[in-house]
């Protein structure tokens, strides 16, 4: 098995488009750099791969309060806590891991987020209707010839064959609104399942910043030949597409691609 991971900050072009679309030019200078709110961990021992995307805070409320966007971002902290807790939970359960354990490791990781949110409290700038700082997330655990997976809201898991034909992909649906924020009820909206794996399969675990990439056939075709220059090809594709369409290809984005 091989894997690669990519975590990219939003591009200058994407930030500019975001600022202009929301009339924030007078509040965010050209030099503005958004704090990291994505997080990922790729582990080969045990084989667990997890990404998370902190929910962007409410810029309008922050500006009305004459404050600056917090750096580090509490939403980014939620993403980090979730990823680290998933890896910890899987490490403790890996030997006996099965489909029933998927919900267990999610619940434990969400509980770790709950501890953080109860420590810092609810906030009017949380950027989501729950009032708690939040994130989306997805993860895959590979054991023997199976991949145990889960996703919530618009983080994704996708399964391809060796020719990059799609076998399965999570929906990315966020309705009813469900995120990783520490509330126990969120576990009810977890998408989850088990993939049977064959040699040559590819699995993608990614945040919404890579959604348009993964659905672009020119991007997915890059993974047919898993060579040493794959990361370089991805970087070149990203640079080209960001200049054409920064709103869809320049967001902060995280991807773990796995070759079975």
N, C-alpha and C positions, 0 to 999 in steps of 0.2 A: 504494500500500500504506500502511496505517496500523497502528499498534500501541499498546497501553497495557501498562504493567507495574505490578504491585502486590506489595509486600513488607510483610507485617504481622507484628508481634511477637505472641506469645501473649497472650490477654486475661487480665484479672484473674480472670475466672470460670473459664477453662480451667486456669490455674495452681492455683486453689483445688481444682478437681475432681481434678487430678493429685496434689496434696499429700494430700488426704483418702483417695484410693484406695490410696495407697502408705504411709499412716501416717507421713507426714513432717512433720506439723504442728509438732512440737517442734524440728525442725531448720531449717525454712524459715518465716520470719515472713510475716505478711500483706503486708509491703512487698517481698517477694522479687521481683526482676526477673531473668528468665532471659536469659543473654547471647545475642546473635544467632548463629544457626547456619545460617540460610538465606542464600543469596546469589544474585544474578541479574545478568545483563548483557543489555541489548537494544541491538543496534547496527544502524544503517541502512547503514553503509558499512564493511565488507561487511554483507550482511543475514544476521546470525547472532544467534540468541536462545538463551540457555542459563540454566538454573536448577540449583541444587544445594542439598542439605539435609544438613548435618552430622549424623552419627549421635549421638544423645543419649548422654552419658557415663553411667557406672554410679554413680547417686546413692548406692547402698548402700555401695559400696567407698569412695567419697569421704567419706561420713559416718563409716564405721568408722575411716578414717585421720585423723579429726578435722580435716578440711580443708574448704575452701569450694569450690563449683563454680568452676572457673577462668574468669575473665573478662579478656580475650577467651578464647573456647573454642577449643581446638585443633581440634575437629571443624568449627567455623565457619571456621577458617583453611584447612582442607582444601577446604571448599566454595568459598572465595574463590580459592584457587590453581587449582582445577579450572576454574572459570568463566573466569578470566583467561587460562589456557593454551589453552582451547578457542578463544577469540576470536583469540589470537595465531596459533594453528595455521591457522585458517580464513583469516585475513588473508594469510598467506604462500602459501596454496594456492588462493585463491578463483578465479583466472582459469582454472585447469585442474580445478576441483573437479568430482568425479563420485562415484558410489556407492562406488567403491573407496577413496576418501579418507576416508570416514566412520570406518572403523576406525583409520586413520592418526592423525587428530586426537584421537580418544579415547586411543589408546596414548600419544601425546605428552603429553597432559594428565595421564593417570594416572602417567606417568613423573615429571612435575613434582611430583606428590603423593608419589611414592616418595622423591624427594630430601628433602622435608620430613620424612617419617616416619623415614628413616634418620638424620636429624640429631637428632630429638627422641627416637627410640627407641620400642620397644613400651611399652605401659602396661596395668596391671591395671584401670584405670578407663576404658579405651577404649570400653566399652559394646557391644562386638561380639566374636564368637569369634576373629577374626583377630589381636587384640591391637594392631593398628595403628589410629590415628585414621582415621576413614572418613567417607564421605558417599555419598549417592545423587545421581543427576543425570540430566538430559535436555537435548537441544539440537536445534535446527532450523537448517539453512542453506537459504536461499531463493536460487535462481539461475534466472533466466528463468522458466519455467512449472513448475518442480519444487521440491519441498521435500525435502531430505535430512535424515533424522532418526535419532536414537538415544536410548535410555534404558536405565538400569540400576537394578534393584530398584524401589522404590516412588516414583520420580519418573516423570512421564508426558509423553507427547505425544498429542494428540487432534486429529483432522481432521473438520471439519463442513462441510456445504454452507451456502448463504446462508440457508436456513430453519432452520439449526441441527439438521439431521438428521445423526446421527453417521455418518461414513464409515469411520473407523478409529480405534483407540485402543490404545496399548501396554498390556500386561497388568498391569504393576506387580508381577509375581511376583519374589520374592526367594529362591526355592528352585531349585537349590542356592544357598546364601548367597553373594551377589555384591554387592560395593560398590566404590566408588572408594577404594582404599587404597594404591595403588602397586604391588601385586602383578601381574605380567604375566598370570597366569592369569585375572584378572577380565575381560579382553577377550573371553574365550570365551563369556561369558554376556551380552554386549551385545545388546539388541534393536535392530534397525536396519532401515531401508527407505527407500523413495522414494515420495512422494505426487505424483501429477499434479494440478496446480492449475488451477482455472477462476476467473474473476472472481467475487468475492463469497464465496469460501470463507473459513472461519475456521479458524485453527490455534491451539491452546492448548499451551503448554509450562508445566508446573506441578509443584510438589512435593506430597507426600501431604496436606499441610494443606488443599489445595484439592480433594482427591479427592471428598469428599461434596458440595461445591459443584457441581462439573462434572457429577456424576451426578444432580443435582437439576434437574428440568425447569424449575422456576420461575427458577432461576439462569441456565440456558442461554438461556431465552427473552429475558433482558435483552439479549442480544447480537444479536437479530434486527434491532433498530433501533439501529445504531451511531451514536448522536447525541452531542452535546457533553456531555450529562448522564449518560453511561454510567458514569463512575467514581463519580458521586454515587449512582446507583441501586445500584451494587455495594456501596458503603459502607453504605447503608441496609439492604440485604438482609443483609449480614454482621452488622450490629448486632442486627437482629431475631433471626436464627438463632442467634447466639452466646448470647443470653439464654435461648433455648429449649433449646439443646443445645450447651453449650460444649465438650464432649469431642470432638465431630465438627466444630464450626464455629469454635472459638476457638484452635486450635493455631497456632503460627507457620506461615506459609504464603506461598508465592510463586507468582505467575502472570504469564505474558506471553501476551497475546491479540493475534492478528495478523489483520487484515482484508486479504485479498488483493485 
